[in-house]
């Protein structure tokens, strides 16, 4: 109950701050309000298609397929599959986390899920093309050649560490 009161108070203080900023012409507060509105509009545009695609993924991709290719008994190729799955994601990590949770529910091993999340952060095709157009193909290739092995190695290490500690991801 106390936590709910604190959260409600924080939201009310934020609303009051932004409102008073517009009334009194306080530019940093106005900028905060504009940024929040812009971000909210982007989320309203992005989330419905993301949730539809995640729903289709839940229905169309069978658990057996995920267990075979990304599960505990899968080969090293599972990390390549995770990177390829993360590549076309648009919208950054926002759609990646629900997809990662869906992969977990369908039996993917933790290290593959971590590779997927890491690849969604650094190996997305839209981001890579944008980066190559501004910073050059050589820079982008070097970054990918360094990033991808580090993502895989850290994912394997983290997955083994958490499995050794008998870590269990809570199901929602």
Protein Blocks (a to p, Z undefined) as FASTA:
>chain_A
ZZmmmmmmmmmmmmmmmmmmmmnopaklmmmmmmmmmmmmmmmmmmmmmmmmmmmmmmmp
cfklmmmmmmmklcfklmmmmmmmmmmpghijmlmmmmmmmmmmnopafklmmmmmmmmm
mmcfklmmmmmmmnojklmmmmmmmmmmmmmmmmmmmmmmmmmnopacddZZ
